[in-house]
Amino acid sequence: YFNAFRSVPSSIIMAARLARALVAPRVAGAACRRPERIFPGSTLAARRQSRGLVQAGVDKIDPPRYTKVPIVVEEPEKLLADMPELVLGGRSSAASTQTGSQFLGLPMNEAAPIDKAKVSAAEVSMDLPVTHFAELENGVRVAAVDRQGLCSSLGLFVHTGSRYLPADQTFLPHMLELMAFRSCAHLSHLRTLKTLEQLGASATCRVGREDILYQMDVLREYVPVALPLMLANLICPSVLEEEVAELQQNVMEVQANLQENPDALVVELLHVAAYQGNTLGHPVYAEEQDLPNLTSKNLQDFMRRECTPDKLILVGVNVDFEELCKWTARSFAEHAREGFLPAKSSAGRDMAPAKYTGGELRLDRPNPLCHLMLGWEVEGGWNGKWLAAVTVLQMFLGGGGSFSTGGPGKGMHTRLYTEVLSRHHWVESCHASTVMYVDSGLFTIYSTLLPQHSGDFVGVLARIFEGVKQISDVELKRAKNSLKSSIHMNLEMRAVMMEDIGRQLILSGKVGTAQEFSKMVDAITQEDLVQTLQHCLQKPPTVVAYGSIEKVLPYEQIAKTFSTVLQTPKK
């Protein structure tokens, strides 16, 4: 559910991103640690004394306690003995002779014997699954939560991205994504793909501005096999020249797909315009001018410099914690003497602060609609005091599409739906979203409009923002309940939980629970939403227009319109 805090809209993951709300975005929540009081001793009166602004945030969450795990080199015979029996090509001869099952040979017309439960219902623990944390001696962090599911989700996070790199090297993380699950020291690219196919595993990689995520979904008994395959992307990649050469074609395909997807393109351009020339404004994807620098040497140098063990976080859901630690340590021990990765980085990360600039980008393209996105900075981002309030504000504004069918979770009662989509036929879609990073974030409104009315939308949105002062108790309660239910609902998905745990560790080094973030939501008042929106609107807006943009208002007029919203008139 973290992505509702930090997400940008997308057709497939819009529901998850809007709902993965309060725990570092991008869909995925800390399973469960011990519950903590976010507002110890706080009362409604005490919060109102500070004008309603809730000061508590992720800084009130305790950092996890890590178990130290040594890296020990073991004999190959012992490793093979612990590996699961792989029956990938059908039933093995050993499996066909097993007689231990009480159901083997039982006719279908006879009732199966049922033993009495060994544990009574009263003795069953109602505690939620606990997230455990460990740290290998080389600095790799491991987090795991076991919900006893049959399928496991594994995620390998690399704490690097385009925001941490010079402008002429920002394409390298994307290059690493395109090289995922290719040849390594043990397997060729073809053998890697065939192994994943026989395991029935799903393997993906995605790149972000602050992290890279390798992800695998596999049956839990095959985790000892899948884990080394995933770690091999960084521990012992081959980085063959012929595979690197293929990236040039892949880069052009990515750019072509991006141009055909205005929703994703507008979001990317919003970051470029909002943080011009620095950190979060660096492009995520490699471009045509980067092709001469797509070399094997550049990629290997980047991996040695940025993919050090102390920047790696391994997260597993539906895996045994001790088994995950054991096989992770074994994977690194096998190559400890090979020198593929340094033991630890020689110095800590030098992270330049994100500098929000605001501004505009306009692309006039042949398109029947005008894609207009407006954004404002959320100061402090994930670690700021505005986190909970701006996410409740996002849920309150909501939005959707004009042709969205009804049903639970469709946002039919949100302010943008009732006041914009239901009243103005020329608005095809309109919704609010947030995207959070370590030290900054963006609160955005994205709409698709009929071109001739694109100039009218700014006035309509300004009226909607003014209406935040008239939030009823029913609307505020509905927004809170919708947000909390979305958090818990999305945590049912193991991939969402996995990604959330990793993203929280990347963003703050802490992992909050759904219960903790629900308390943050409950503490938000109507005054908090007004003050949060006022604070955002004090910054210059970021405007991105794509498609038929002839009628879009000048930037100065847009900035002037929103600068007076929610401002107290001078006497």
Disulfide bonds with the S-S distance in Angstrom:
none
